[in-house]
Amino acid sequence: MDITELTVHELQEKLKSKELTITDINKAYIDRINEKEKDVQAFITLTTDEALETSKNIEESVNKGEIKGELAGIPIGIKDNICINGVKTTCASKMLENFIAPYNATVIEKINDENMICLGKTNMDEFAMGSSTENSYFKKTKNPWDLSRVPGGSSGGSAAAVASNMVPWALGSDTGGSIRQPAGCCGIVGLKPTYGLISRYGLIAYASSLDQIGTFTKDVEDTAILLNIIAGHDDKDTTSAVQEKKDYTKALKNDVKGLKIAVPKEFFGDGINKEVKESIEKAIEKYKELGATVEEVSLDIADYSLATYYIIACAEASSNLGRFDGIRYGYRSSKFNNLRDIYINSRSEGFGDEVKRRIILGTYVLSSGYYDAYYKKAQQVRTLVKNRFDEIFENHDIILTPTAPTTAFKIGEKSDNPLEMYLSDICTVSVNIAGLPGLSMPCDVNSEGMPVGMQLIGKRFDEETILNAAYTYEQATKFREKYKPTFKK
């Protein structure tokens, strides 16, 4: 038995039956990291030494009856823009290379309450800006299915760590597709919950009205389990929604009879790879076989969503990243003669090219004379996007699209063409603009053996419906039993 192949709910069963111990599980994952990390490069900071010691202490407390949580001792990976007290939190940037977080994010407090064990902070695009995890200051993460390809981004480290079985599950953040797109590239399940369902306190901000913490897991049941833990209102986050506590595992009914699925024709037009389109069409036929009703619709805001997203996201990034000035904390240049030099040189040397590009664009659209023409107009279009989704959801339960227009591309293939890179998010950004929940899951592999991601979009705070739709499809198709990452070079 390969312990690292198991899902979390399978690990729980093995712990209950005494087939495995907490130390067995953590040691297996640490051994796996020691074996695969040199190839995949999924982590910025490893906490494996502390994790092994912690696992022994938790195991002892469980045996004494002092700890009774069902997730006690289960390992997890954390994206490196989520603060953990006493641990480096770099956002994959030179600007925060040596920053040690002085407090825990709310999601970390919830994980700690369950006595889960963090194995490390995962690599990402700098300040979550990118679609390939090539923009990290520290390293380029590789896709476990093909080490010459990107894992997607910006949460590529978390996705690659789960796909390569270095952690059983992980947390990431999604601003315009940064959980769903890498989940699609790496053949795992990625959930971006409804905006406000999970506290953003302790998540270092990129674009505050779009950012959302979410999950990477091996299967849908694990997604529901982890969502149960991290969802909930938080007084420390003013955008946190007050919602009734739910048990998302109860939504997994393995039945989609009568489910009404909308398929937007705009997501199957020019720019969508032929094999991706064929795979999604096969998935649609499977849903029909399972008893769902599928109808083609027009989501005619798709053409405007990408431009709207980048205007809003860059404007908010320009504001949020203003705090990194070389004065209070973070990187400070050694080359200065006055205060102005400190500001200019620290930011010039501390930020990478993509971050600078987005700050400049954001500052431009917020500047006098351009605010009304760009930022205000983008916010107006945002309302249209939300309204158009609401219209479709009046008669449908979920919306089904590809997660991305292509499967994972080669490392370096789009690095010199930012506009082409931005198009990687074309299927996902509208979900963030409207604040909706979206889930990516694998539905097929292409002729090169790379996974194809399918996206399911739900109504606000109706994660149950997309989780059940995903679970039903997963049970009918058994992707994980048929396909596994090959680590080919």
Disulfide bonds with the S-S distance in Angstrom:
none
